[in-house]
């Protein structure tokens, strides 16, 4: 068998594999599932992806109070300065941004005050150098949605404008591997 003939077979073999891969990608593509929609007043299960350093690193900025709650910052540079709602701690009033495992932006007050998350902080402190990602599975009471909010995913990170952030308190959280 000559080298030119071998090259021809190899070329046809590679072309056939490429054609099969392309066909497989197109023919067997699953339709994308419709994104989950939330609505005000709804109680919904959410799976929030976290590392314990999120307890200290995440922040949002929004000039207005929302149902007695607010972001840590009123502007990108100025912290919220109004006193907390009577009968609630400052942490219970302060919203922070989180993402669900299906990429929904949530603004939640006092997530790390939930018992399961307090326990996690005790064994994996937020100031440690490395963290293992985990999921907090919680019940969210949806109080509403902000069309636009500014968030920061690290304490020294850049501020980013985000759209469609749902907010409300969570309860009954339990943890799973992330």
Secondary structure, DSSP 8 states (H G I E B T S, - for coil): --HHHHHHHHHHHHHHHHHHHHHHHHHT-----------TT-EEEEEEEE-TTHHHH-EEE-SS-BTTBEESBSSSSSB--S---TTS-HHHHEEEEEEETT--EEEEESGGGSHHHHHHHHHS-TTSS----EEEEEEEE--EEEEEEEEESSTTS--EEEEEEEE--EEEEEEEE-
